[in-house]
Amino acid sequence: MSVLDTLDDLDRRIVVAMQNDGRASWRAIAEVVDSSTATVARRGQHLISAGVIKVAVVPSLGATGDVSTFLIRITCQPGMQILVAAELVTHADVRFVTIVTGGYDIFAELAVSGGATHYPQLVEELQSITGIERWRSDLIMHIYKVSFDWGRQLFADTLRLPAVEHPADTRTAGTPGTPSTTDLQIVEPTPCSPTHFDSADWKILDLLRDDGRVTFQAIADSLGMNESSVRRRFERLKAAECIDILTLVPAPALGMGAETLMTVKVSPARMDAVARELAQHPAVRYLAATLDENALFCEIIMPSTNDLYTFITSTLSQLDGVEGWTASMELLFLKRGFIETPWWRGQVSYPELGAAASA
């Protein structure tokens, strides 16, 4: 029996609380889920060690300079999907990788440092991966929403989670933005840039990437720094929106059975308005405007196909300006937010992947 099949209601509440803040103390999480600190700490640590949860802290887009992102759709030679996806995971410039149903086998996002003009050099290497049959790329012009706490929709009325003041998290590639809704004025913050970091900051982030819950004291001991200095540096980068705290969890762990990627074709004049309406829906985890076909690309995570059907018929199809869509169900997510998911290798059996495939 998979560990995902053994999660009870308290486990799922702990997961959702950690999605909201992956570095929150066990005591703070216990207050959110209304349980004892000892119980929450024991269960939370088990969820992490079992690979159900992965907490990581990574630099925001733009932290290393100008960056452009591309949506990649790949068709593979028969039987090569897993091997191609596994190779993509190893590349630092690949932000997410997922295997899907439909007309393509793999969707991925590629972050190109230095801007779009540097795309040809990078793509030449990636397109040479054995097993790739067809490669389609599309420039991501604007990212409207990136959410890592999509699980809150399950416990919206019962968990003591901080309110989401601005459902539409407006971000542009290389320019972390301020959350906004359609009835709020968008205020662009100072973009994160390499000038916000020094060598000590990067050393701290290297440790937090591997274990996003490592204590400030442990980091300080490892780097020969003061705990207060490490904490101050972290809080400064967080306040400047130069880092993202990710809590990765497979959707089935929360009983979510419908992970879907949709390309929504929109009337050009209604692009921004439709995006802002969609961004307010709690099931929309990611939303961006692409260059090709005046379309929006979005990821939707819902409990069931019935819920997905209701969303499409009652929300998406009713939006003024939506002209149609194509969709693919996600079968296996291998990487998100530049971090490899800890569970995917245990879900496949490919000798070609080596011993790690059965870990």
N, C-alpha and C positions, 0 to 999 in steps of 0.2 A: 504493500500500500504506500502510495506517495505521501510525503509529509503534507502536501497541499490538501489531501483528503482528510486530514486529522485536525485542521484548524477549526476551533469553535468560535463563538461570537466574541469572546474576550480577545482571542488572538487577533481577529480581524479588526477589532477596535484599536488594538495596539498598533497594528500595521498602518491604519489610517492616521492615527495620531503621529506616527513617525513620518508619514508622507508630508504632514503639515510642517514638521520640524524634526529632521533627522538627527540633530544634535541636542535635542531637548533631554534633560535629565530624566532618569527613570521616575523620580519623584513627580516631576511636572507631568509626565505622561500618565502616571497613576491618577493624578487629579483629573485629567481629561477623561479617562475611561472609567473613573469611579471604582478603583480597585486599590489594593495595598501596593506599596512600593516594592516589597519583596517579591510578590507574585508577578508584577509587571517586569521587574528586572530579570527574573528567572525565565519567564516566557520570551521576553524580548531578546535576550542573549541566545536562547535556543533557536529562535527564528533566524537570527543572523548566522549562527554556526551551521544551521541546516541549509543555508543558501536561499531561504525564502525572501530575505531582505538583504539588500546591499546599500549601504550608505556611503556616499562619496562626496567630496567637495572638489569642484573643478573651476578653473578660470572661466569667466564669461567670454562670449564671443567678442573679439576686439581687444582682449587683454594682451595679445602679442602683436597687435597692429591691425592694419586694414585686412578685412576678410570678406569674401563673397561665398555664399552657400548655393549649392546646386542640388535639386531633387533628381535622383538617378533611378531609372526603371530598367531592369535587366531581364532578358530572356536567356535561359541557359540551355545547354545541350541536355538531352534526356538523362535524368538521374544525377545531374551535377549540381543541383541547387545548393545542397548542404555544403559541398566542398567549396563552391564559389563564395558563399556567404561567410564561411569560416575564414577564408583568405582575406575578405574585405574587413573582417573584424580586427585583424592584426594591424591595419593601417591607421596611424594616428590621425590622419586627416578625415577619416570617415566618422561621422557623428552618430548615425544610427543605421542599423541593418535589420531588416525583417523579411522573412519568407512569407509569401502571400499566395492567394488563389487568383484566378482570373487570367487576363491576357499577358501578364508578366509573372515572373517567378520571384523576383527580389525587388524590394524598394530600399533605397539607401539615401543618405544625405551626405554630401561632400563639402567640407569647409576648406576653401582655397585661400591660403595666406597670401597677402599681397594684392588681392583683388582678382577680378574675373580674367584679367589678361594673363594670369599665371595658370589658368585652367589647362591649356593644352599640354604643358609639361607633365602635370600630375596625372591627367586622364590617360595619357599614353601608357604609363606603367600599369594602371589599374585595368585598362581594357585588355591587356595582354594576359590576364589571369586565365588559366586553362579552364575551359568549360563555358565561358561567356560566348553567347551566340549573337545577341543583339543588345545594344546599349543606347538608351535615350536619356538625354540630360536636359534640364530646364532650370534656368536661373530663378532663384527665390528672391523676389524683389523686396518683400516686406513681411516680417513675422508679426502677426497680431497677438498670438497667444502661445505660451509654453507653460503647461501646468503639470506639476508632479504630484498634486494631491487630489487627483480625480476620484479617489475612493471616498471622499467626503460626501458624495451624493448618496451613499448608502446609509449614512448615519447623520444626515443633516440636522435632524430634529432632536437627537439624543446625545451626541458628543459635545463636550464643552470646548469646541474648537474656536479659535479667533475668527471673527466674521471676515468674509471676503469683501472688502470695501470696493474693490475695482475688479470685476470679473474679467474684463478684457485687458489682458496684460500686453500692452503695446511695446513691441521690440523690433528693432531693425538690425540686420546683420552687422555686427561690429558696434552697435549702439544700443546697449541695454536701456530699456525705456521704463516709463512709469505706468503702472496699471491705470486703465481708464475705462469708463463706460460711455455709452452714447450721450448721456446727459451730463457728462463732466468734461471740462476743458482739458485737453492733453497738454501736459507740461513736460517737455523733453529735458531730462537731466543732463549733467555733464557726462559725455561718453567716457566709458572706461578705456584706458589706453595703457601702453607699456610704461608710461611715466608713473603710474600708480604703484608699480612694483619695484622692489629691489631684490638683490640676491637672497636675502634672508626670507622674504615673502615667498619666493619660489620654492625654497627648501621646505617651508612650512606646508605649502600646498602639495608638494610631492608626497608627504606623509599622509595628508588628509585625503588624497586621491585614493590611496589604497584602503584606508580605514577612516571614514568620515566621522566616526565617534571617538577617535583616539583623544585622550584628554590633553589639555594644554600643558599640564605638568609633564606628561610623557613626551610630548613634542619638545618641550624645553630641555628635558634631560637628554634626549637624543641629539639635539643640536647644540648643546652647551649654552643655552640662553636662559633668561629669566622667564618664569611662568607669566608674569604680568606683561612682559614685552610681547610674548607670543599671543596672549589674549588681546592686547591692544591692537596688534597688527591685524589679527583676524577680524575684529570688530570694525576696524577702519575699512578693510576691503569689502566687508559685508554691507556697510552703510553706503559705500560708493557703488554698490551693485556690480562689483568686479568679480564676484564669485557666485556660483550656484551650488546650493546644498541639495543633492539628489538622494531620494530614497526610492530605489528600484525594487519592484515587486511584480511577479507575474499576475496578470489579471485574474486567472482562475483561483488564486489564493484568496481573493475577495469574492469569489462566486460570480465573477464577471465573465460571461461567455461570449460576448460579441465585441471583438476588437476589429475595427474597420477603418480602412484608409479610403477616403473619398476625394475625387477631383470634381469640384462643382463648377460648372460653366455658368458665368454670370454676365448680365448685360454690363458693358463697360461703365456706363454712367452710375450703376448701382454697386460696383465692386466694393467700395469702402463701406457703404451702408450695410450691405449684406454681411460682410465680414464682422462688423461690430455687433450685429444682432446674433450671429452664430457664436461669437466669442463669449457671450453671456451664458450660454448653455453649459451646465456643469459637466456634461459628458464629453464635451469637446476638449481634448487634451492639447492638441496642437493645431494651429491655423496659420496659414501663410498665403500670400498672393504670389503666383508664379507668372513668368513672362509670357509663356505660350498660351494661346487660346483664351485670353482674359478669364483665367480660372483661379479658384481658391483650392488649396490642398489642405485637407484636414484629417486628423485622426480622432475617431470617436470610440469611447470605451463605455459599453453598456452591459447591464446584467444578462440580457437575453436577446435573441433575434426578434422576439415580439416587441421588446422595448425599442430595438433599432427600427422596426417597421413603423411603430408609432411616431418615432422621431422624424422619419422620412416623410410620412404622410401628413402629420399634424404640424410639423415645424419647418423642415427644409423646403418641402414643396409649396408651402404657403408664403414664403418670403418673396416679396416683390423684387424681380430682377433675376431670380434663379431660372435658368433655361434648361438645365438638365445636369446629369452627373454620371460618373462611372465609379465603381467601387470594387474593392478587394478585401477579403477577410484575411486577417493576420493569423498565420499558423504557428510561427516561432519567431520570437524577438531575441536577437543575439546581442544587440548593442543599443544603448540609448544614452544620450548626453555625453558621448565619447567614452562611456564605461561599458565594458563587456558584462552582460548579465550572468550571474553565477549559476543559473539553473539550466541554461540551454544545452550544455554538453551532456548533461545527465538525461536529456530527453531524446537523444539520437544515438544510433549505434552504427558508426562508420569506422572500420579499421584504419582507413586512410588518415583519420584525424589523430591517431596515436592514442596513447594511454589516457590522455586528458579527456577523451570523449566519453569515457565511462566513469569519470570522477564524480 
